[in-house]
Amino acid sequence: MTNWTAKLHANPEPEVRPMPKARIGLKKGDLCLLPSARLVDDFIRAIPKDKSMSLLELRQHLARQHKAEGTCP
């Protein structure tokens, strides 16, 4: 099993895939972003220190950036 540091530095490319079935608020066939740990880490670090963002907002923003309807949790 890999630890979180190893996953962060593995840096796989994020993928956008169609959903095989309805889940996480998406319908079958909707495009879903499967983000890398590095993508999420970079995004969180770019949020200004005086701002906050919910997980839902984070997921929606990442999905829009990658032309997907949703983001895998």
C-alpha positions as a printed NumPy array, in Angstrom:
array([[  0.   ,   0.   ,   0.   ],
       [  1.285,   3.451,  -0.876],
       [  1.257,   6.349,   1.522],
       [ -0.178,   9.794,   0.744],
       [  3.238,  11.348,   0.095],
       [  3.956,   8.711,  -2.537],
       [  0.531,   9.298,  -4.143],
       [  1.139,  13.053,  -4.184],
       [  4.489,  12.661,  -5.916],
       [  3.346,   9.928,  -8.317],
       [  1.641,  12.703, -10.309],
       [ -0.584,  10.641, -12.623],
       [ -2.545,  12.628, -15.153],
       [ -6.124,  13.414, -14.174],
       [ -8.666,  11.565, -16.311],
       [-12.14 ,  12.444, -17.531],
       [-14.329,   9.38 , -18.071],
       [-18.006,   8.759, -18.708],
       [-19.821,   7.396, -15.669],
       [-20.556,   3.67 , -16.122],
       [-23.666,   4.004, -13.934],
       [-25.513,   6.688, -11.969],
       [-23.58 ,   7.629,  -8.812],
       [-22.44 ,  10.635,  -6.784],
       [-25.166,  12.809,  -8.299],
       [-24.177,  12.022, -11.889],
       [-26.13 ,  10.102, -14.495],
       [-24.797,   7.191, -16.522],
       [-22.692,   8.655, -19.35 ],
       [-21.987,  12.006, -17.626],
       [-18.315,  12.964, -17.745],
       [-16.555,  12.622, -14.407],
       [-13.117,  13.974, -13.512],
       [-10.832,  11.536, -11.69 ],
       [ -8.328,  14.038, -10.286],
       [ -4.783,  13.259,  -9.263],
       [ -3.635,  13.991,  -5.731],
       [ -1.269,  16.62 ,  -7.188],
       [ -4.126,  18.405,  -8.997],
       [ -6.181,  18.641,  -5.803],
       [ -3.164,  19.71 ,  -3.733],
       [ -2.201,  22.442,  -6.222],
       [ -5.788,  23.693,  -6.375],
       [ -6.111,  23.884,  -2.574],
       [ -2.755,  25.669,  -2.231],
       [ -3.908,  28.276,  -4.798],
       [ -6.922,  29.286,  -2.668],
       [ -6.065,  32.616,  -1.019],
       [ -5.432,  32.312,   2.716],
       [ -8.331,  34.646,   3.549],
       [-10.827,  32.626,   1.475],
       [-12.557,  29.33 ,   2.083],
       [-14.203,  26.808,  -0.192],
       [-16.424,  23.837,   0.537],
       [-15.602,  20.423,  -0.872],
       [-18.636,  20.696,  -3.139],
       [-17.375,  24.024,  -4.531],
       [-13.898,  22.561,  -5.008],
       [-15.293,  19.573,  -6.905],
       [-17.54 ,  21.773,  -9.073],
       [-14.674,  24.115,  -9.938],
       [-12.323,  21.266, -10.872],
       [-15.057,  19.661, -13.001],
       [-15.655,  22.909, -14.907],
       [-11.897,  23.342, -15.507],
       [-11.782,  19.884, -17.08 ],
       [-15.076,  20.113, -19.   ],
       [-16.736,  17.426, -16.887],
       [-20.137,  17.318, -15.186],
       [-18.688,  16.183, -11.874],
       [-15.615,  15.152,  -9.937],
       [-14.999,  11.879,  -8.184],
       [-14.719,  12.439,  -4.459]])
